[in-house]
Amino acid sequence: MKVFCTFVCILGALQKSTALTPLILTTWDFLNATQSGWNAVFNNSGSALDGIEQGITRCEVEQCHGAVGWGNKMDENGETTLDSMIMDGVSHDVGAVGGLRRVKNAIGVARKVLEHTNHTLLVGDLATKFAIDMGFREESLTNNKSRDVQRDWIRDNCQPNFRRNMAPNPRTSCGPYKPINPSIASNRQFNQHRDTKDHDTIGMVAIDKQGRIAAGTSTNGLIHKIPGRVGDSPVPGSGSYADQEVGGAACTGDGDVMMRFVPSYHATEMMRNGMSPQDAANDAILRIAKKYPKFEGAIIVANIAGQFASACWGLGSFNFAAANSLLGGATLFNVPCLNS
């Protein structure tokens, strides 16, 4: 497993090499997840869907940086809920879960939605019931760390939180709240809950030995989110997207903003129109920044030939990981953000 490489150091080789697939492409520095996905599609000759499920499951088990899986990022009630999706680029089938409660393997449940239903997205307690019916174990997603974080948050008057246009002032109080006239209230606040170590979603694009493409995401969402909130991760075209004719993409960042622009779909369509993965990634990010210049986010993009790229905004720089026959094992890359 390679540890680090700046993106430009092998960009030329990636553009010219014929050994670009199979491919695993992953947001952030989740090298173990990338390697697990690679083992599935290369060493074990699994499908792209297997690569997505096994790679993301590794992150859910390891609680990658506290950003994925159980025991972190609890909502206002102190409960962790999970969002996940998986998309088959060949059939265009999608399976997704939002606000999944009391089941740890969200990407596994999402794949069951894909394979055993005619639906796309199941949410909340009824998604949990479906998971149990499919053989998943029901168990608490809380641990001692999340209990301590929740206790400290309440002691700090529930700061920060995501409510606005409320009385009493949600910046100084835990409520209970009542709505007030938005014309005399505060506007949307950005980046209240993030720091440079606050990696959120794992997004992944996989191409297997048969050239089949898939994409997926998993997250435990925003810490102290309003109960019931679901972000971009389980929304097809927002969290991730895959199309066998073109390629795929996956996103991470300020999901409440990014989902309004379906950036994974947008980047894929830009490649369909002739853009390179890098130009498509840039275009998807800049389209969001034009409307929301204070947002933070990133995208990974791959075409069906296995060429890949990434772009980001508001993060300074962005780490992502990839594995293919040229790179060998999981390799970490870094790109400067477009507003750096």
C-alpha positions in Angstrom: 0.0 0.0 0.0 1.5 3.3 -1.1 1.2 6.2 1.3 1.2 9.4 -0.6 1.6 10.9 -4.1 0.7 14.3 -5.3 -1.8 14.0 -8.1 0.3 15.7 -10.7 3.2 13.3 -10.2 1.6 10.6 -12.2 -1.1 12.4 -14.1 0.6 12.0 -17.4 1.0 8.3 -16.8 -2.6 7.9 -15.9 -3.7 9.7 -19.1 -1.5 7.5 -21.3 -1.5 4.1 -19.6 -3.7 1.3 -20.8 -3.7 -0.3 -17.3 -6.3 2.0 -15.7 -8.9 -0.6 -14.9 -9.9 -2.2 -12.7 -10.2 0.9 -10.6 -11.2 1.9 -7.1 -11.5 5.6 -6.4 -12.3 6.9 -2.9 -12.9 10.2 -1.2 -10.5 11.2 1.6 -7.5 9.3 2.9 -9.4 6.1 3.5 -6.7 3.8 2.3 -7.9 0.6 4.1 -11.3 1.0 2.5 -9.7 1.6 -0.9 -7.5 -1.5 -0.5 -10.5 -3.6 0.5 -12.4 -2.5 -2.6 -9.4 -3.2 -4.7 -9.0 -6.7 -3.2 -12.6 -7.4 -4.1 -12.4 -6.4 -7.8 -8.8 -7.4 -8.5 -7.5 -10.1 -6.3 -10.9 -11.8 -5.9 -12.3 -11.0 -9.3 -15.5 -9.6 -7.7 -18.0 -7.2 -9.4 -17.9 -3.4 -9.2 -20.8 -3.7 -6.8 -18.7 -6.1 -4.6 -15.9 -3.5 -4.6 -18.2 -0.8 -3.5 -19.8 -2.8 -0.7 -16.7 -4.4 0.7 -14.7 -1.2 0.5 -17.3 1.0 2.2 -18.1 -1.8 4.7 -14.5 -1.6 5.8 -14.9 2.1 6.5 -18.2 1.5 8.4 -16.5 -1.1 10.6 -13.4 1.0 11.3 -15.5 4.2 11.7 -13.2 6.1 9.3 -12.1 9.2 11.2 -15.4 9.0 13.1 -17.1 10.1 9.9 -18.6 6.8 8.8 -20.6 4.3 10.7 -21.8 3.9 14.2 -20.8 5.7 17.4 -20.3 9.2 16.0 -22.0 12.3 14.6 -25.1 11.9 16.8 -28.1 14.1 16.2 -29.7 16.5 18.7 -31.3 13.6 20.5 -27.9 11.8 20.9 -28.7 9.2 18.3 -26.5 8.2 15.4 -28.3 7.5 12.2 -26.8 6.4 8.9 -27.3 7.2 5.2 -25.9 5.1 2.3 -26.5 4.3 -1.3 -25.1 2.0 -4.0 -25.6 2.3 -7.8 -25.1 -0.2 -10.5 -23.9 1.7 -13.6 -24.9 -1.1 -15.9 -28.6 -1.5 -15.0 -29.0 2.0 -13.4 -30.5 0.3 -10.4 -30.0 2.1 -7.0 -30.4 0.9 -3.5 -30.3 3.5 -0.7 -31.2 4.0 3.0 -31.7 7.3 4.8 -31.8 7.9 8.6 -31.2 4.2 9.1 -31.4 3.4 12.9 -29.9 0.7 15.0 -28.2 -1.2 12.1 -24.4 -0.8 11.6 -23.9 -2.0 8.0 -25.7 0.7 6.0 -24.0 -0.1 2.7 -25.0 -3.7 3.1 -28.6 -2.7 3.7 -28.5 -0.4 0.7 -27.4 -3.3 -1.5 -30.3 -5.4 -0.3 -32.6 -2.6 -1.3 -31.0 -2.7 -4.8 -31.1 -6.4 -5.2 -34.4 -7.4 -3.4 -36.8 -4.5 -4.0 -38.1 -2.4 -6.9 -37.6 0.7 -4.8 -34.7 3.2 -4.6 -34.7 4.6 -1.1 -36.0 3.3 2.3 -35.8 5.6 5.4 -36.0 5.6 9.2 -37.5 2.9 11.3 -39.0 1.1 8.4 -35.6 0.8 6.7 -34.5 -0.8 10.0 -37.4 -3.3 9.8 -36.4 -4.1 6.2 -32.8 -4.6 7.3 -33.8 -7.0 10.1 -36.0 -8.9 7.7 -32.9 -9.2 5.5 -31.0 -10.7 8.3 -29.1 -7.7 9.7 -28.6 -7.4 13.4 -30.4 -4.6 15.3 -28.1 -3.0 17.9 -27.3 0.4 19.4 -25.2 2.8 17.4 -24.2 4.7 20.6 -20.9 4.3 22.4 -19.2 6.0 25.4 -17.6 8.6 23.1 -20.9 9.7 21.6 -22.5 9.8 25.0 -19.7 12.1 26.2 -20.0 14.4 23.2 -23.8 14.6 23.6 -23.4 15.5 27.3 -20.9 18.2 26.6 -23.1 19.7 23.8 -26.0 20.0 26.1 -23.9 21.6 28.8 -22.8 24.1 26.2 -26.4 25.2 25.6 -26.7 22.9 22.5 -24.0 24.8 20.6 -23.6 24.7 17.7 -26.8 23.6 16.1 -28.5 23.8 12.7 -31.7 25.6 13.6 -32.5 29.1 12.4 -35.4 31.5 12.4 -36.4 30.3 15.8 -37.1 31.6 19.3 -35.4 31.4 21.7 -32.2 32.1 19.8 -30.7 28.7 18.8 -27.2 30.1 19.0 -27.6 30.4 22.8 -30.3 28.0 23.8 -31.5 24.4 23.7 -35.1 25.4 23.2 -37.8 24.2 22.9 -38.1 26.4 19.8 -40.9 28.2 18.0 -40.6 29.6 14.5 -40.2 33.3 14.0 -40.5 35.5 10.9 -37.5 34.8 8.6 -37.3 38.4 7.6 -36.0 39.4 11.0 -33.9 36.2 11.6 -30.5 35.1 10.7 -29.5 33.7 7.3 -28.0 30.3 6.7 -24.8 29.7 8.5 -21.9 27.8 6.8 -19.2 25.6 8.2 -20.3 25.7 11.8 -19.4 22.1 12.5 -16.3 21.4 10.5 -12.6 21.5 11.0 -9.7 20.1 8.9 -10.1 16.6 10.5 -13.9 16.5 10.1 -13.9 14.1 7.2 -17.5 13.2 6.6 -18.7 10.9 3.8 -16.9 8.0 2.1 -17.7 8.1 -1.6 -16.4 5.4 -4.0 -16.4 4.6 -7.7 -15.4 1.1 -8.8 -14.7 -0.5 -12.2 -14.2 -4.2 -12.3 -12.2 -6.5 -14.6 -15.2 -6.8 -16.9 -15.4 -3.0 -17.2 -18.6 -2.7 -15.2 -18.9 0.5 -13.1 -20.6 1.1 -9.8 -20.6 3.9 -7.2 -21.6 4.3 -3.6 -21.6 6.4 -0.4 -22.0 6.0 3.3 -22.0 8.5 6.2 -23.3 9.2 9.7 -24.2 12.7 8.6 -23.7 16.0 10.4 -23.0 16.1 14.1 -25.9 17.6 16.1 -28.1 17.5 13.0 -31.8 18.0 13.5 -33.4 14.6 14.0 -34.7 13.3 10.7 -32.1 15.2 8.6 -30.9 13.2 5.5 -28.1 14.7 3.4 -26.9 14.2 -0.1 -25.2 10.8 0.5 -28.2 8.5 -0.3 -29.5 10.7 -3.1 -28.7 9.3 -6.6 -26.8 11.9 -8.6 -25.9 13.9 -5.5 -23.9 11.6 -3.2 -22.7 9.4 -6.1 -23.6 8.3 -9.6 -22.5 5.8 -12.2 -23.3 5.3 -15.9 -21.8 2.4 -17.9 -21.6 4.5 -21.0 -19.6 7.3 -19.5 -18.2 6.9 -16.0 -19.1 7.9 -12.5 -18.5 10.3 -9.6 -19.0 10.7 -5.8 -19.1 13.8 -3.5 -18.3 14.8 0.0 -18.8 18.0 1.9 -21.7 20.4 2.7 -24.4 18.0 1.7 -27.4 20.3 2.3 -26.0 22.6 -0.4 -24.4 20.1 -2.7 -27.6 18.0 -3.1 -29.3 21.0 -4.7 -26.9 20.7 -7.7 -26.7 16.9 -8.1 -23.0 17.3 -8.8 -22.2 13.6 -9.3 -24.8 13.4 -12.1 -23.6 16.7 -13.5 -20.0 15.7 -13.7 -21.0 12.4 -15.4 -23.1 14.2 -17.9 -20.2 16.7 -18.6 -18.0 13.7 -19.5 -20.8 12.4 -21.8 -20.6 15.8 -23.5 -16.9 15.4 -24.1 -15.2 16.8 -21.0 -12.2 15.1 -19.4 -12.7 13.9 -15.8 -10.7 16.9 -14.5 -12.7 19.4 -16.5 -16.0 17.7 -15.4 -14.9 17.7 -11.7 -14.0 21.4 -11.9 -17.3 22.3 -13.6 -19.4 20.5 -11.0 -17.7 22.3 -8.1 -17.6 25.7 -9.7 -21.3 25.6 -10.5 -22.0 25.2 -6.8 -19.4 27.9 -5.8 -21.1 30.4 -8.1 -24.2 30.3 -5.9 -22.7 29.4 -2.6 -19.1 30.7 -2.4 -18.7 29.8 1.2 -19.5 26.1 0.8 -17.0 23.3 1.5 -16.9 20.2 -0.7 -15.1 17.9 -3.1 -15.8 15.5 -5.9 -14.0 12.5 -7.4 -14.7 11.6 -11.0 -13.7 8.7 -13.3 -14.5 7.9 -16.9 -15.2 4.4 -18.1 -11.6 4.1 -19.3 -10.4 4.5 -15.7 -9.0 8.0 -16.0 -9.8 9.9 -12.8 -9.6 13.3 -11.2 -10.8 15.4 -8.3 -11.7 19.0 -7.5 -12.6 20.8 -4.2 -13.7 24.1 -2.8 -13.1 25.7 0.6 -10.9 23.0 2.1 -7.5 24.3 1.1 -6.7 20.9 -0.4 -8.3 17.5 -0.6 -7.0 14.0 -0.1 -8.4 11.1 -2.1 -7.3 7.6 -2.8 -7.1 5.3 -5.8 -6.0 1.8 -6.8 -5.5 0.3 -10.2 -3.1 -1.9 -12.1 -0.6 0.9 -12.6 -0.7 2.1 -9.0 -0.9 -1.4 -7.5 -2.3 -1.0 -4.0 -4.2 2.0 -2.5 -2.4 5.2 -3.1 -3.1 8.6 -1.6 -3.4 11.8 -3.7 -3.8 15.4 -2.9 -5.2 18.3 -5.0 -5.3 22.0 -4.2 -8.8 23.4 -4.1 -10.0 25.7 -6.9 -10.2 28.7 -4.6 -6.8 28.1 -3.0 
